[in-house]
Amino acid sequence: MAFKIYHSFTFDRKLDKMQKDFKDWLENIEAQLETNPYVGDQIRFRWFREKKRGKYRIYYLIYEDIQAVYLVNLSEKKDQQSIINACLIFLDNFKEEIKNLIK
């Protein structure tokens, strides 16, 4: 069964500022994630991952139980650790957001 891809508000806000080539790359990544959400690099947990393109990283959470991938943030390499820490702090919020998006 294919996974559905969702974006957080924060992710979309940052994505709007990105160049077209990055957005094109992201479309390809989303197609990959639909069939295999585990293609990115694992961050601490199997369900928390990142994909890299140049100096940029996208961060996403995998929800096996609801067959969803939630793209939660986007950053440059230099901000990587602070974004990872923030994502871990807001895990419960992300779970609520994804449940509301699926409804």
C-alpha positions as CSV (number, residue, x, y, z in Angstrom):
1,M,0.0,0.0,0.0
2,A,1.3,3.5,-0.9
3,F,2.0,6.1,1.7
4,K,0.4,9.5,1.5
5,I,2.6,12.5,1.7
6,Y,1.7,15.5,3.9
7,H,3.4,18.9,4.5
8,S,3.4,20.9,7.7
9,F,2.7,24.6,7.6
10,T,6.3,25.3,8.5
11,F,7.6,23.1,5.7
12,D,5.4,24.7,3.1
13,R,6.3,28.2,4.3
14,K,10.0,27.4,3.8
15,L,9.4,25.5,0.6
16,D,7.7,28.6,-1.0
17,K,11.1,30.4,-0.7
18,M,13.0,27.6,-2.5
19,Q,14.2,27.6,-6.2
20,K,12.3,25.7,-8.8
21,D,15.0,23.1,-9.2
22,F,14.7,22.2,-5.5
23,K,10.9,22.0,-5.8
24,D,11.3,19.7,-8.9
25,W,13.7,17.5,-6.8
26,L,11.2,17.4,-4.0
27,E,8.5,16.1,-6.4
28,N,10.8,13.2,-7.2
29,I,11.5,12.5,-3.6
30,E,7.8,12.5,-2.7
31,A,7.2,9.9,-5.4
32,Q,9.9,7.8,-3.8
33,L,8.5,8.2,-0.4
34,E,5.1,7.1,-1.5
35,T,6.5,3.6,-2.2
36,N,9.4,3.5,0.2
37,P,9.5,6.1,3.0
38,Y,12.7,4.7,4.4
39,V,14.9,6.0,1.6
40,G,16.4,8.9,3.6
41,D,19.0,8.8,6.3
42,Q,17.7,7.7,9.7
43,I,17.9,10.3,12.6
44,R,17.9,8.5,15.9
45,F,14.7,6.5,15.2
46,R,13.6,4.4,12.2
47,W,10.6,6.7,11.7
48,F,12.5,10.0,11.8
49,R,14.5,10.7,8.6
50,E,16.1,13.3,6.4
51,K,16.9,13.6,2.7
52,K,19.7,15.9,1.5
53,R,20.2,18.1,-1.5
54,G,23.3,20.2,-1.5
55,K,23.3,22.3,1.6
56,Y,19.6,21.6,2.3
57,R,17.8,19.0,4.3
58,I,14.2,17.9,4.5
59,Y,13.0,16.3,7.7
60,Y,10.1,13.9,7.8
61,L,8.3,11.5,10.1
62,I,6.9,8.1,9.0
63,Y,3.6,6.9,10.5
64,E,3.2,3.3,9.6
65,D,-0.1,2.9,11.3
66,I,-1.8,5.4,9.1
67,Q,0.5,4.9,6.0
68,A,1.6,8.6,6.1
69,V,4.8,10.5,5.6
70,Y,4.8,14.0,7.2
71,L,7.3,16.5,5.9
72,V,7.8,18.6,8.9
73,N,10.8,20.9,8.3
74,L,13.4,22.1,5.9
75,S,16.8,23.7,6.7
76,E,20.3,24.3,5.6
77,K,23.0,22.0,7.0
78,K,24.2,24.7,9.4
79,D,20.8,24.6,11.2
80,Q,20.5,20.8,11.1
81,Q,20.9,20.0,14.8
82,S,18.6,22.7,16.1
83,I,15.9,21.6,13.7
84,I,16.3,18.0,14.7
85,N,16.0,19.0,18.4
86,A,12.9,21.0,17.7
87,C,11.3,18.2,15.7
88,L,11.8,15.8,18.6
89,I,10.3,18.3,21.1
90,F,7.2,18.7,18.9
91,L,6.5,15.1,18.1
92,D,3.2,15.1,19.9
93,N,2.1,18.2,18.1
94,F,3.1,16.6,14.7
95,K,1.0,13.5,15.6
96,E,-2.1,15.7,16.2
97,E,-1.5,17.7,13.1
98,I,-1.2,14.6,10.9
99,K,-4.4,13.2,12.4
100,N,-6.2,16.4,11.6
101,L,-4.9,16.5,8.0
102,I,-6.1,12.9,7.4
103,K,-9.7,13.6,8.5
